[in-house]
C-alpha cells in the first residue's frame, strides 16, 4: 500500500476496518482543514461517529496525513466481535456505500 501510495497522487485515502462504527480523521493536528468538512459529510451519510484524535500512531491514515498533509480516514465498519455477524452486512454495505459515493462529489 505504501508503494502504491508513493507512486500515485491520491487526494485522500479511506482505510476500511471493522469494528466500532467510527471514523477517525485526525493525526497530530497535521490534517488539512478540509478533512473536517469531508468527515462531516461521511457522518451525515453513514451515521457513524467522527473521532478526530485517538492514541494510535501506526495506521496507514496516520502515515498518509503525516507525509502528504492530505485528508485521510479510517472507517470502522460495524459493531461487535470479529468476525462480525453476517446479519450486519446490509447495514455495513449501505453505510459504506454512502461514504464511497460522497467521494464522487466532495
N, CA, C and O atoms as CSV, one atom per row, in Angstrom:
chain,resi,resn,atom,element,x,y,z
A,1,UNK,N,N,0.819,-1.178,0.000
A,1,UNK,CA,C,0.000,0.000,0.000
A,1,UNK,C,C,0.868,1.249,0.000
A,1,UNK,O,O,0.560,2.224,-0.685
A,2,UNK,N,N,1.948,1.221,0.765
A,2,UNK,CA,C,2.828,2.386,0.809
A,2,UNK,C,C,3.439,2.649,-0.561
A,2,UNK,O,O,3.501,3.794,-1.009
A,3,UNK,N,N,3.885,1.602,-1.215
A,3,UNK,CA,C,4.487,1.772,-2.543
A,3,UNK,C,C,3.468,2.333,-3.534
A,3,UNK,O,O,3.785,3.252,-4.289
A,4,UNK,N,N,2.272,1.799,-3.540
A,4,UNK,CA,C,1.221,2.305,-4.423
A,4,UNK,C,C,0.930,3.771,-4.111
A,4,UNK,O,O,0.758,4.577,-5.025
A,5,UNK,N,N,0.877,4.110,-2.865
A,5,UNK,CA,C,0.608,5.489,-2.463
A,5,UNK,C,C,1.725,6.414,-2.927
A,5,UNK,O,O,1.458,7.507,-3.427
A,6,UNK,N,N,2.964,5.989,-2.767
A,6,UNK,CA,C,4.098,6.797,-3.204
A,6,UNK,C,C,4.120,6.990,-4.712
A,6,UNK,O,O,4.581,8.022,-5.199
A,7,UNK,N,N,3.626,6.001,-5.458
A,7,UNK,CA,C,3.599,6.076,-6.917
A,7,UNK,C,C,2.387,6.828,-7.456
A,7,UNK,O,O,2.339,7.160,-8.641
A,8,UNK,N,N,1.426,7.094,-6.607
A,8,UNK,CA,C,0.160,7.696,-7.029
A,8,UNK,C,C,0.044,9.113,-6.479
A,8,UNK,O,O,0.874,9.568,-5.693
A,9,UNK,N,N,-0.987,9.778,-6.907
A,9,UNK,CA,C,-1.237,11.133,-6.443
A,9,UNK,C,C,-2.605,11.178,-5.774
A,9,UNK,O,O,-3.470,11.962,-6.165
A,10,UNK,N,N,-2.798,10.325,-4.752
A,10,UNK,CA,C,-4.083,10.267,-4.068
A,10,UNK,C,C,-4.392,11.604,-3.415
A,10,UNK,O,O,-3.537,12.198,-2.758
A,11,UNK,N,N,-5.608,12.067,-3.598
A,11,UNK,CA,C,-6.046,13.306,-2.970
A,11,UNK,C,C,-6.519,13.069,-1.543
A,11,UNK,O,O,-6.486,13.972,-0.707
A,12,UNK,N,N,-6.964,11.832,-1.271
A,12,UNK,CA,C,-7.347,11.417,0.085
A,12,UNK,C,C,-7.315,9.902,0.111
A,12,UNK,O,O,-7.310,9.248,-0.932
A,13,UNK,N,N,-7.293,9.349,1.329
A,13,UNK,CA,C,-7.372,7.904,1.482
A,13,UNK,C,C,-8.444,7.555,2.503
A,13,UNK,O,O,-8.696,8.298,3.452
A,14,UNK,N,N,-9.065,6.406,2.282
A,14,UNK,CA,C,-10.035,5.830,3.198
A,14,UNK,C,C,-9.587,4.406,3.494
A,14,UNK,O,O,-9.546,3.565,2.596
A,15,UNK,N,N,-9.255,4.139,4.740
A,15,UNK,CA,C,-8.879,2.793,5.158
A,15,UNK,C,C,-10.089,2.192,5.878
A,15,UNK,O,O,-10.539,2.724,6.893
A,16,UNK,N,N,-10.604,1.097,5.356
A,16,UNK,CA,C,-11.780,0.455,5.942
A,16,UNK,C,C,-11.344,-0.694,6.840
A,16,UNK,O,O,-10.624,-1.599,6.416
A,17,UNK,N,N,-11.789,-0.640,8.069
A,17,UNK,CA,C,-11.535,-1.671,9.082
A,17,UNK,C,C,-12.880,-2.110,9.641
A,17,UNK,O,O,-13.917,-1.548,9.289
A,18,UNK,N,N,-12.864,-3.098,10.500
A,18,UNK,CA,C,-14.071,-3.427,11.253
A,18,UNK,C,C,-13.728,-3.409,12.713
A,18,UNK,O,O,-12.783,-4.090,13.112
A,19,UNK,N,N,-14.314,-2.797,13.396
A,19,UNK,CA,C,-15.480,-2.608,14.209
A,19,UNK,C,C,-15.463,-1.305,14.964
A,19,UNK,O,O,-14.405,-0.786,15.318
A,20,UNK,N,N,-16.647,-0.780,15.206
A,20,UNK,CA,C,-16.756,0.402,16.031
A,20,UNK,C,C,-17.707,1.487,15.548
A,20,UNK,O,O,-18.126,2.332,16.339
A,21,UNK,N,N,-18.057,1.482,14.268
A,21,UNK,CA,C,-18.952,2.498,13.703
A,21,UNK,C,C,-18.444,3.908,13.999
A,21,UNK,O,O,-19.207,4.791,14.387
A,22,UNK,N,N,-17.136,4.098,13.805
A,22,UNK,CA,C,-16.500,5.390,13.985
A,22,UNK,C,C,-15.628,5.703,12.783
A,22,UNK,O,O,-15.210,4.810,12.046
A,23,UNK,N,N,-15.363,6.993,12.600
A,23,UNK,CA,C,-14.479,7.442,11.522
A,23,UNK,C,C,-13.380,8.287,12.162
A,23,UNK,O,O,-13.647,9.358,12.706
A,24,UNK,N,N,-12.154,7.800,12.093
A,24,UNK,CA,C,-11.002,8.521,12.622
A,24,UNK,C,C,-10.436,9.380,11.498
A,24,UNK,O,O,-10.223,8.906,10.382
A,25,UNK,N,N,-10.193,10.665,11.814
A,25,UNK,CA,C,-9.818,11.564,10.724
A,25,UNK,C,C,-8.669,12.524,11.011
A,25,UNK,O,O,-8.249,13.242,10.104
A,26,UNK,N,N,-8.158,12.565,12.202
A,26,UNK,CA,C,-7.072,13.481,12.507
A,26,UNK,C,C,-5.796,12.747,12.855
A,26,UNK,O,O,-5.807,11.556,13.167
A,27,UNK,N,N,-4.698,13.476,12.796
A,27,UNK,CA,C,-3.427,12.920,13.256
A,27,UNK,C,C,-2.487,14.063,13.627
A,27,UNK,O,O,-1.987,14.780,12.761
A,28,UNK,N,N,-2.254,14.220,14.939
A,28,UNK,CA,C,-1.282,15.181,15.454
A,28,UNK,C,C,-1.535,16.616,14.967
A,28,UNK,O,O,-0.613,17.432,14.968
A,29,UNK,N,N,-2.753,16.932,14.557
A,29,UNK,CA,C,-3.060,18.264,14.055
A,29,UNK,C,C,-2.515,18.545,12.672
A,29,UNK,O,O,-2.509,19.692,12.224
A,30,UNK,N,N,-2.051,17.493,11.984
A,30,UNK,CA,C,-1.442,17.658,10.661
A,30,UNK,C,C,-2.444,17.563,9.514
A,30,UNK,O,O,-2.111,17.845,8.363
A,31,UNK,N,N,-3.664,17.166,9.835
A,31,UNK,CA,C,-4.679,17.024,8.789
A,31,UNK,C,C,-5.080,18.412,8.265
A,31,UNK,O,O,-5.151,19.365,9.042
A,32,UNK,N,N,-5.341,18.533,6.961
A,32,UNK,CA,C,-5.753,19.829,6.420
A,32,UNK,C,C,-7.170,20.183,6.868
A,32,UNK,O,O,-7.949,19.291,7.207
A,33,UNK,N,N,-7.513,21.469,6.874
A,33,UNK,CA,C,-8.839,21.901,7.323
A,33,UNK,C,C,-10.003,21.233,6.577
A,33,UNK,O,O,-11.060,21.021,7.171
A,34,UNK,N,N,-9.836,20.904,5.315
A,34,UNK,CA,C,-10.912,20.279,4.529
A,34,UNK,C,C,-11.307,18.922,5.096
A,34,UNK,O,O,-12.407,18.438,4.828
A,35,UNK,N,N,-10.431,18.307,5.871
A,35,UNK,CA,C,-10.739,16.999,6.463
A,35,UNK,C,C,-12.001,17.042,7.307
A,35,UNK,O,O,-12.786,16.094,7.299
A,36,UNK,N,N,-12.201,18.121,8.025
A,36,UNK,CA,C,-13.388,18.229,8.870
A,36,UNK,C,C,-14.665,18.302,8.030
A,36,UNK,O,O,-15.680,17.705,8.390
A,37,UNK,N,N,-14.619,19.021,6.929
A,37,UNK,CA,C,-15.769,19.095,6.023
A,37,UNK,C,C,-16.088,17.716,5.462
A,37,UNK,O,O,-17.250,17.314,5.406
A,38,UNK,N,N,-15.055,16.998,5.050
A,38,UNK,CA,C,-15.243,15.661,4.473
A,38,UNK,C,C,-15.811,14.713,5.516
A,38,UNK,O,O,-16.781,14.007,5.238
A,39,UNK,N,N,-15.231,14.681,6.709
A,39,UNK,CA,C,-15.711,13.736,7.720
A,39,UNK,C,C,-17.143,14.066,8.129
A,39,UNK,O,O,-17.921,13.156,8.415
A,40,UNK,N,N,-17.504,15.339,8.163
A,40,UNK,CA,C,-18.883,15.688,8.492
A,40,UNK,C,C,-19.858,15.142,7.455
A,40,UNK,O,O,-20.969,14.744,7.804
A,41,UNK,N,N,-19.464,15.117,6.205
A,41,UNK,CA,C,-20.323,14.526,5.177
A,41,UNK,C,C,-20.362,13.004,5.323
A,41,UNK,O,O,-21.422,12.398,5.169
A,42,UNK,N,N,-19.237,12.389,5.614
A,42,UNK,CA,C,-19.212,10.945,5.863
A,42,UNK,C,C,-20.156,10.581,7.011
A,42,UNK,O,O,-20.884,9.590,6.937
A,43,UNK,N,N,-20.136,11.385,8.060
A,43,UNK,CA,C,-21.024,11.154,9.208
A,43,UNK,C,C,-22.478,11.281,8.777
A,43,UNK,O,O,-23.318,10.459,9.143
A,44,UNK,N,N,-22.765,12.306,8.005
A,44,UNK,CA,C,-24.147,12.533,7.559
A,44,UNK,C,C,-24.687,11.348,6.763
A,44,UNK,O,O,-25.830,10.936,6.960
A,45,UNK,N,N,-23.874,10.803,5.871
A,45,UNK,CA,C,-24.362,9.730,5.001
A,45,UNK,C,C,-24.261,8.346,5.626
A,45,UNK,O,O,-24.914,7.413,5.159
A,46,UNK,N,N,-23.455,8.194,6.674
A,46,UNK,CA,C,-23.259,6.864,7.264
A,46,UNK,C,C,-23.900,6.696,8.638
A,46,UNK,O,O,-24.277,5.588,9.019
A,47,UNK,N,N,-24.022,7.772,9.365
A,47,UNK,CA,C,-24.499,7.678,10.741
A,47,UNK,C,C,-23.406,7.293,11.721
A,47,UNK,O,O,-23.677,7.136,12.912
A,48,UNK,N,N,-22.179,7.140,11.248
A,48,UNK,CA,C,-21.069,6.818,12.131
A,48,UNK,C,C,-20.647,8.064,12.908
A,48,UNK,O,O,-21.084,9.172,12.598
A,49,UNK,N,N,-19.806,7.881,13.907
A,49,UNK,CA,C,-19.331,8.959,14.759
A,49,UNK,C,C,-17.934,9.379,14.314
A,49,UNK,O,O,-17.068,8.534,14.085
A,50,UNK,N,N,-17.721,10.687,14.193
A,50,UNK,CA,C,-16.394,11.213,13.847
A,50,UNK,C,C,-15.549,11.334,15.106
A,50,UNK,O,O,-16.000,11.855,16.126
A,51,UNK,N,N,-14.315,10.845,15.018
A,51,UNK,CA,C,-13.359,10.946,16.125
A,51,UNK,C,C,-12.079,11.542,15.547
A,51,UNK,O,O,-11.425,10.938,14.697
A,52,UNK,N,N,-11.737,12.729,16.020
A,52,UNK,CA,C,-10.570,13.401,15.450
A,52,UNK,C,C,-9.262,12.752,15.873
A,52,UNK,O,O,-8.427,12.439,15.025
A,53,UNK,N,N,-9.075,12.548,17.147
A,53,UNK,CA,C,-7.794,12.036,17.642
A,53,UNK,C,C,-7.984,10.839,18.559
A,53,UNK,O,O,-8.887,10.811,19.395
A,54,UNK,N,N,-7.121,9.861,18.386
A,54,UNK,CA,C,-7.046,8.710,19.277
A,54,UNK,C,C,-5.571,8.443,19.553
A,54,UNK,O,O,-4.700,8.961,18.854
A,55,UNK,N,N,-5.298,7.645,20.557
A,55,UNK,CA,C,-3.910,7.296,20.869
A,55,UNK,C,C,-3.451,6.138,19.992
A,55,UNK,O,O,-3.320,4.999,20.438
A,56,UNK,N,N,-3.211,6.474,18.723
A,56,UNK,CA,C,-2.752,5.484,17.756
A,56,UNK,C,C,-1.792,6.183,16.808
A,56,UNK,O,O,-2.065,7.287,16.338
A,57,UNK,N,N,-0.671,5.541,16.531
A,57,UNK,CA,C,0.344,6.193,15.709
A,57,UNK,C,C,0.941,5.264,14.658
A,57,UNK,O,O,2.066,5.474,14.207
A,58,UNK,N,N,0.200,4.252,14.274
A,58,UNK,CA,C,0.815,3.277,13.375
A,58,UNK,C,C,-0.031,2.970,12.151
A,58,UNK,O,O,0.289,2.047,11.403
A,59,UNK,N,N,-1.095,3.717,11.930
A,59,UNK,CA,C,-2.001,3.378,10.841
A,59,UNK,C,C,-1.621,4.013,9.513
A,59,UNK,O,O,-0.863,4.981,9.446
A,60,UNK,N,N,-2.175,3.433,8.467
A,60,UNK,CA,C,-1.980,3.938,7.109
A,60,UNK,C,C,-2.451,5.375,7.000
A,60,UNK,O,O,-1.762,6.216,6.421
A,61,UNK,N,N,-3.622,5.662,7.552
A,61,UNK,CA,C,-4.178,7.007,7.525
A,61,UNK,C,C,-3.241,7.994,8.206
A,61,UNK,O,O,-3.037,9.100,7.705
A,62,UNK,N,N,-2.672,7.608,9.335
A,62,UNK,CA,C,-1.749,8.485,10.059
A,62,UNK,C,C,-0.523,8.807,9.205
A,62,UNK,O,O,-0.115,9.964,9.101
A,63,UNK,N,N,0.047,7.797,8.608
A,63,UNK,CA,C,1.220,7.979,7.748
A,63,UNK,C,C,0.883,8.877,6.565
A,63,UNK,O,O,1.662,9.762,6.211
A,64,UNK,N,N,-0.280,8.650,5.955
A,64,UNK,CA,C,-0.675,9.449,4.800
A,64,UNK,C,C,-0.823,10.923,5.186
A,64,UNK,O,O,-0.308,11.802,4.495
A,65,UNK,N,N,-1.520,11.186,6.275
A,65,UNK,CA,C,-1.688,12.571,6.725
A,65,UNK,C,C,-0.329,13.194,7.033
A,65,UNK,O,O,-0.048,14.318,6.619
A,66,UNK,N,N,0.503,12.469,7.752
A,66,UNK,CA,C,1.810,12.987,8.151
A,66,UNK,C,C,2.696,13.313,6.954
A,66,UNK,O,O,3.298,14.386,6.900
A,67,UNK,N,N,2.777,12.401,6.000
A,67,UNK,CA,C,3.718,12.575,4.896
A,67,UNK,C,C,3.179,13.402,3.741
A,67,UNK,O,O,3.953,14.041,3.028
A,68,UNK,N,N,1.858,13.400,3.544
A,68,UNK,CA,C,1.294,14.090,2.385
A,68,UNK,C,C,0.480,15.329,2.754
A,68,UNK,O,O,0.169,16.148,1.890
A,69,UNK,N,N,0.132,15.467,4.044
A,69,UNK,CA,C,-0.686,16.588,4.517
A,69,UNK,C,C,-1.991,16.701,3.736
A,69,UNK,O,O,-2.456,17.795,3.413
A,70,UNK,N,N,-2.562,15.544,3.447
A,70,UNK,CA,C,-3.845,15.450,2.760
A,70,UNK,C,C,-4.820,14.681,3.648
A,70,UNK,O,O,-4.395,14.023,4.597
A,71,UNK,N,N,-6.121,14.753,3.357
A,71,UNK,CA,C,-7.105,14.065,4.189
A,71,UNK,C,C,-6.950,12.547,4.160
A,71,UNK,O,O,-6.766,11.939,3.106
A,72,UNK,N,N,-7.028,11.966,5.336
A,72,UNK,CA,C,-7.001,10.517,5.477
A,72,UNK,C,C,-8.002,10.100,6.547
A,72,UNK,O,O,-8.197,10.799,7.542
A,73,UNK,N,N,-8.635,8.943,6.326
A,73,UNK,CA,C,-9.706,8.487,7.210
A,73,UNK,C,C,-9.595,6.992,7.438
A,73,UNK,O,O,-9.285,6.232,6.520
A,74,UNK,N,N,-9.851,6.578,8.670
A,74,UNK,CA,C,-10.033,5.161,8.966
A,74,UNK,C,C,-11.488,4.993,9.351
A,74,UNK,O,O,-11.960,5.585,10.322
A,75,UNK,N,N,-12.195,4.181,8.582
A,75,UNK,CA,C,-13.620,3.946,8.804
A,75,UNK,C,C,-13.764,2.579,9.444
A,75,UNK,O,O,-13.404,1.560,8.853
A,76,UNK,N,N,-14.292,2.568,10.655
A,76,UNK,CA,C,-14.510,1.322,11.393
A,76,UNK,C,C,-15.951,0.868,11.154
A,76,UNK,O,O,-16.891,1.422,11.723
A,77,UNK,N,N,-16.104,-0.131,10.320
A,77,UNK,CA,C,-17.420,-0.624,9.906
A,77,UNK,C,C,-17.996,-1.591,10.934
A,77,UNK,O,O,-17.268,-2.400,11.508
A,78,UNK,N,N,-19.293,-1.506,11.164
A,78,UNK,CA,C,-19.987,-2.479,12.002
A,78,UNK,C,C,-19.642,-2.373,13.474
A,78,UNK,O,O,-18.864,-1.521,13.901
A,79,UNK,N,N,-20.253,-3.274,14.235
A,79,UNK,CA,C,-20.061,-3.276,15.683
A,79,UNK,C,C,-20.105,-4.716,16.177
A,79,UNK,O,O,-20.903,-5.525,15.704
A,80,UNK,N,N,-19.240,-5.022,17.133
A,80,UNK,CA,C,-19.229,-6.352,17.709
A,80,UNK,C,C,-17.849,-6.968,17.674
A,80,UNK,O,O,-16.843,-6.271,17.542
A,81,UNK,N,N,-17.815,-8.271,17.793
A,81,UNK,CA,C,-16.564,-9.024,17.824
A,81,UNK,C,C,-16.308,-9.606,16.435
A,81,UNK,O,O,-17.207,-10.167,15.810
A,82,UNK,N,N,-15.075,-9.466,15.966
A,82,UNK,CA,C,-14.717,-10.040,14.662
A,82,UNK,C,C,-14.615,-11.556,14.748
A,82,UNK,O,O,-14.156,-12.081,15.763
A,83,UNK,N,N,-15.029,-12.265,13.718
A,83,UNK,CA,C,-15.676,-11.710,12.532
A,83,UNK,C,C,-17.085,-11.222,12.864
A,83,UNK,O,O,-17.813,-11.845,13.637
A,84,UNK,N,N,-17.447,-10.089,12.258
A,84,UNK,CA,C,-18.769,-9.526,12.502
A,84,UNK,C,C,-19.844,-10.456,11.960
A,84,UNK,O,O,-19.618,-11.163,10.977
A,85,UNK,N,N,-20.996,-10.460,12.587
A,85,UNK,CA,C,-22.085,-11.334,12.128
A,85,UNK,C,C,-22.559,-10.940,10.733
A,85,UNK,O,O,-22.624,-9.756,10.404
A,86,UNK,N,N,-22.882,-11.915,9.936
A,86,UNK,CA,C,-23.318,-11.689,8.557
A,86,UNK,C,C,-24.593,-10.861,8.497
A,86,UNK,O,O,-24.849,-10.208,7.486
A,87,UNK,N,N,-25.391,-10.872,9.546
A,87,UNK,CA,C,-26.629,-10.097,9.508
A,87,UNK,C,C,-26.363,-8.587,9.534
A,87,UNK,O,O,-27.297,-7.804,9.360
A,88,UNK,N,N,-25.124,-8.165,9.745
A,88,UNK,CA,C,-24.771,-6.744,9.659
A,88,UNK,C,C,-24.400,-6.320,8.243
A,88,UNK,O,O,-24.192,-5.136,7.980
A,89,UNK,N,N,-24.317,-7.274,7.345
A,89,UNK,CA,C,-23.815,-6.976,6.005
A,89,UNK,C,C,-24.588,-5.856,5.314
A,89,UNK,O,O,-23.974,-4.917,4.809
A,90,UNK,N,N,-25.896,-5.930,5.280
A,90,UNK,CA,C,-26.682,-4.916,4.565
A,90,UNK,C,C,-26.478,-3.529,5.156
A,90,UNK,O,O,-26.326,-2.558,4.414
A,91,UNK,N,N,-26.474,-3.423,6.459
A,91,UNK,CA,C,-26.263,-2.139,7.109
A,91,UNK,C,C,-24.863,-1.595,6.808
A,91,UNK,O,O,-24.703,-0.422,6.471
A,92,UNK,N,N,-23.869,-2.447,6.932
A,92,UNK,CA,C,-22.495,-2.033,6.634
A,92,UNK,C,C,-22.380,-1.607,5.182
A,92,UNK,O,O,-21.745,-0.596,4.879
A,93,UNK,N,N,-22.981,-2.358,4.293
A,93,UNK,CA,C,-22.926,-2.029,2.866
A,93,UNK,C,C,-23.545,-0.661,2.609
A,93,UNK,O,O,-22.938,0.170,1.933
A,94,UNK,N,N,-24.725,-0.414,3.129
A,94,UNK,CA,C,-25.414,0.851,2.895
A,94,UNK,C,C,-24.616,2.029,3.454
A,94,UNK,O,O,-24.478,3.060,2.795
A,95,UNK,N,N,-24.103,1.875,4.646
A,95,UNK,CA,C,-23.355,2.969,5.267
A,95,UNK,C,C,-22.046,3.245,4.536
A,95,UNK,O,O,-21.683,4.403,4.330
A,96,UNK,N,N,-21.345,2.203,4.147
A,96,UNK,CA,C,-20.081,2.411,3.441
A,96,UNK,C,C,-20.321,2.887,2.013
A,96,UNK,O,O,-19.499,3.624,1.469
A,97,UNK,N,N,-21.424,2.483,1.399
A,97,UNK,CA,C,-21.767,2.976,0.065
A,97,UNK,C,C,-21.953,4.490,0.101
A,97,UNK,O,O,-21.495,5.193,-0.799
A,98,UNK,N,N,-22.615,4.990,1.128
A,98,UNK,CA,C,-22.787,6.427,1.264
A,98,UNK,C,C,-21.439,7.149,1.325
A,98,UNK,O,O,-21.268,8.205,0.717
A,99,UNK,N,N,-20.504,6.586,2.045
A,99,UNK,CA,C,-19.165,7.180,2.140
A,99,UNK,C,C,-18.467,7.150,0.777
A,99,UNK,O,O,-17.875,8.141,0.352
A,100,UNK,N,N,-18.542,6.020,0.111
A,100,UNK,CA,C,-17.892,5.910,-1.204
A,100,UNK,C,C,-18.497,6.877,-2.210
A,100,UNK,O,O,-17.773,7.516,-2.974
A,101,UNK,N,N,-19.822,6.989,-2.214
A,101,UNK,CA,C,-20.479,7.911,-3.144
A,101,UNK,C,C,-20.143,9.368,-2.801
A,101,UNK,O,O,-20.001,10.199,-3.698
A,102,UNK,N,N,-20.018,9.670,-1.525
A,102,UNK,CA,C,-19.650,11.036,-1.129
A,102,UNK,C,C,-18.323,11.456,-1.736
A,102,UNK,O,O,-18.115,12.636,-2.018
A,103,UNK,N,N,-17.420,10.499,-1.940
A,103,UNK,CA,C,-16.127,10.829,-2.551
A,103,UNK,C,C,-16.263,11.298,-3.987
A,103,UNK,O,O,-15.351,11.933,-4.518
A,104,UNK,N,N,-17.375,10.998,-4.620
A,104,UNK,CA,C,-17.572,11.438,-6.003
A,104,UNK,C,C,-17.942,12.909,-6.099
A,104,UNK,O,O,-17.704,13.536,-7.131
A,105,UNK,N,N,-18.516,13.469,-5.049
A,105,UNK,CA,C,-18.934,14.863,-5.122
A,105,UNK,C,C,-18.182,15.785,-4.150
A,105,UNK,O,O,-18.408,16.995,-4.149
A,106,UNK,N,N,-17.314,15.237,-3.346
A,106,UNK,CA,C,-16.545,16.077,-2.418
A,106,UNK,C,C,-15.248,16.561,-3.062
A,106,UNK,O,O,-14.474,17.279,-2.429
